[in-house]
């Protein structure tokens, strides 16, 4: 309010008449230029009408957020929560923004930012097929050795057909097999040997509930896996790399390649590269992870970050390197306590300030923003905000665990011109039996009112006019 009053005061001081200067070179006998009296002085209220409109829109948005936050029926959602709303870099509303809370899958925003920063947006992860010697006459003597490169989304056509959401962003396992055939291989005297040594052999994080993998929420981790490290029933596979070797064996035999031996595990010793299949760029892997909340992709990207900048392909090395990368981007990572990259671990902690800073720092038109699910349209928001005013306008990273809900993202304005709204909300401790996402759903709809304000011609004086010259 003080900002607006100051502008009004300056406008009042500047009120007066403006006299047009005579054109250059005009003689004394030339008609004098008429005095022009401006109905609207140079610094009048009229000239701050747009500022007044913006101010009213902001105060109305604040009021809408406050109404949701103060609603008695939502009290169970607000006991342990943080909330922050910004427009154009200005914080319009903040409640406990620095309180560390369980972020759930909103943590993937930080994982995505760190992965792109450390690995490079255009970097691709390569699955490489090697042999002890180049194929001769179409024959690989000994084993065909498959070296896992950490591609988290290698998938068979059969698994893709079972996916609940199409199209699926993936690396086709069938294309891996085709690359071997395209290299002229018709016979492998040995078998397929799988090398998963790029990362450690930790299949799950210690803090995860066993039900996470049993229910198919996250796969069995490995540098070399197919179908998310799960079998056809969605159950975790104890040896995902060995499973990869078996599936590739079946695919090659289906294409007429003779494979003499059984699949096996072991380090690659071959000096000859037979074929290579590259993943999508890291930026697309990160976008897919954020949009679909892909837990396996998050975990493998963290391990790759560790291998690249942390000295080892482990989660611990990756988390340390990711935190350093975020700090290098100017983010306040002191309160961040991550035990994984996906947000499944209930020991993870982050606050709204950090989550929102990462989002705003990347920008509304960034690759990170482009990867966010869109309300009522895509990803984990496909079935939320349906038939609401923010359908198609709200895009955000979701998060959900028992008694935990989070939502961090953008709401585009209802009409062109004003900047988008950036927001972060994390709620913990929601009593069992209640819908933990209810608060963030109500908040999202409230943010959709932006910018709710009268038009500029309703906040200022009458339109300006030019008075006719006074008769001599």
Secondary structure, DSSP 8 states (H G I E B T S, - for coil): -HHHHHHHHHHHHT---EE----TT--TTS----EE-BSS-TTSGGGGHHHHHHHHHHHHHHHHHHHHHH-GGGHHHHSEEEEEEEETTEEEEEESTT--B--GGGGHHHHHHHHHHHH-TT---EEEEEESS--BTTEE-S-EEEE----TTEE-HHHHHH-SSSS---EEHHHHHHHHHHTT--EESS-EEEE-TTS----S-TTS-HHHHHTTSS----SS-SGGGB-TTS-B-TTHHHHHHHHHHHHHHHTT-EE-S--EE------EEEEEEE---HHHHHHHHHHHT-HHHHHHHHHHHIIIIISSSSHHHHHHHHHHHHHHTT---TT-B-SSSSS-STT-BB-HHHHHHHHHHH-TTSHHHHTSEETTTSGGGTTSSTTSTTTTTEEEEEEEETTEEEEEEEE--SSSSS--EEEEEEEE---TTS-TTHHHHHHHHHHTT-S----GGGSS-S---B------
